[in-house]
Amino acid sequence: DADVTQTPRNRITKTGKRIMLECSQTKGHDRMYWYRQDPGLGLRLIYYSFDVKDINKGEISDGYSVSRQAQAKFSLSLESAIPNQTALYFCATSDYGTGDTDTQYFGPGTRLTVL
Amino acid sequence: QKEVEQDPGPLSVPEGAIVSLNCTYSNSAFQYFMWYRQYSRKGPELLMYTYSSGNKEDGRFTAQVDKSSKYISLFIRDSQPSDSATYLCAMRLQAGTALIFGKGTTLSVSS
């Protein structure tokens, strides 16, 4: 979905490196989310933010941190990457309260490989 | 027991077949049920949404929720090769709470 963009789309890094994944959206939504997707495990929520001043941990936040720089930008950081963080990462947005039933719209994903 | 169970497949069918995809769940408090479709190398996109029990139809797709059995289904009629994708069920307790996803079922429709 072009309204939700993620950079980079692919990244290969080494164990111990700091990595930042960025998400931007032009949908005007207040809510933003970070998920990771692993084969056999499905989509799991890492962090979510309901507005610029609100950050919440999801199911698997250990080893990750986030920053909500603006309504439209939500970054995910791996302070010291490890191989089991190799996964496909998705950003999503939603807009609760518009009658849209809080539908989540996903970005195209970032494929991260940690060697 | 996982909150949401979904058979990962893969499921292979010929073009024109009726496809049934299913999820079971353990939390009877779930009220909102969704099906997302994910093409290879793409993000998931919302396909169907249902609140509480009942059926919802949209073209060739029908979503069904049976809360008494804690079971949801997605039916695809006259399946097409373009339906080949991974289908993820998702559900939540109420609007604004976290979505819980199934692991996804990979569907392949051959022409």
Interface residues (C-beta under 8 A of the other chain):
Chain A: D1 V4 G40 L41 G42 L43 R44 L45 Y48 G58 E59 F90 A92 Y96 T101 D102 T103 Q104 Y105 F106 G107 P108 G109
Chain B: Q6 P8 Y32 M34 R41 K42 G43 P44 E45 L46 Y49 Y51 L88 R92 A95 G96 A98 L99 F101 G102 K103 G104
